[in-house]
Amino acid sequence: MPQSNTIGALAAALAKAQATFKPAIKDASNPFFKSKYVDLAGAIDATRDALSANGLAIVQATDIGPSGITVNTQLCHASGEWISAVYPVNPVKNDPQGIGSALTYARRYSLMALVGIAAEDDDGEAAQGRTAKVDATTGEVKKAQPKWSDEQRTEVGAWFNAIVQGVEGGEKIVQDFRKKHQYTEPGKVIELAKELAATHGVEP
């Protein structure tokens, strides 16, 4: 990683800044992948005040070299110390819109990597048995479905079985229910399964 001859003052300032970064909130949507991610504005907003208060600034510029377009992100300190990173820009489509999107993507992830921030909920998702993943093509955060406990599987299965066994066309009813509801909230799905069984007058 390119850097100035010394980075002691910069490192100390960055450590203080990191302690006061705002959460990097995933409030931008990718409708194709039905996921949320931190956009460039969110990454800047999460870090700008803390960096400035500690004599730090981010400078981003583009360049064109033998391998194509790159984004150079430099973290500068009031002392004159700096560190930088270069990120290649690889647009899916080589048109103005495609290049613009790829540049924004490169700026966003370069900034987040250089100052050491992660999207809000990454640790929380892992703690709850869910994993925040980054799509290899888009670079956007996707949430995996949560893990169901054995008890939760048994409970929802009992309600489904009651419908299948006790209601005419019950198997089709359960199939339609499964298609309609995403299993991202076990407790909610179980409650909805109970309500569905109640409407047909059956129970385990």
QUIDANOR-V153111 format. One record per helix or strand. SS is the DSSP state (H for helix, E for strand). FROM is the first residue (numbers start at 1). LEN is the number of residues. If there is no record, write none. Layout:
ss = (SS | SS)
from = (FROM | FROM)
len = (LEN | LEN)
This chain:
ss = (E | H | E | E | E | H | E | E | E | H | E | H | E | E | H | H | H)
from = (3 | 8 | 24 | 28 | 35 | 40 | 56 | 68 | 82 | 96 | 119 | 122 | 132 | 141 | 150 | 170 | 186)
len = (1 | 11 | 1 | 3 | 3 | 14 | 10 | 10 | 7 | 20 | 1 | 6 | 3 | 3 | 17 | 11 | 14)
